[in-house]
Amino acid sequence: MGGATVPVISAEDLIVTKMLAGRPKDIEDVRGILRALLDKLDLRRVRRLLRLLERAIGQDDLASGFGKELAAARRKRRARLPPPRGKD
């Protein structure tokens, strides 16, 4: 911006911080990121970071909570896709 370098957080790291915070608004933000960027996200990185955090802080629900949100996002995406066309 105007010749200045502006650091930004990656979508993957943002998901991790939002899952760690865990407030309803944070989880809704994760859902929005998944809706917008599902095909572009490095999901392995997200899962790996969440598991590392779980071990570091003694919490065991971050990766599983993300897994539930990811599964829901995938279901919703499939529901929105048009049905496959048959060969005429």
PyMOL commands that set and color helices and strands:
alter all, ss='L'
color gray80, all
select helices_A, chain A and resi 11-21+24-40+43-57+62-80
alter helices_A, ss='H'
color red, helices_A
deselect
rebuild
show_as cartoon
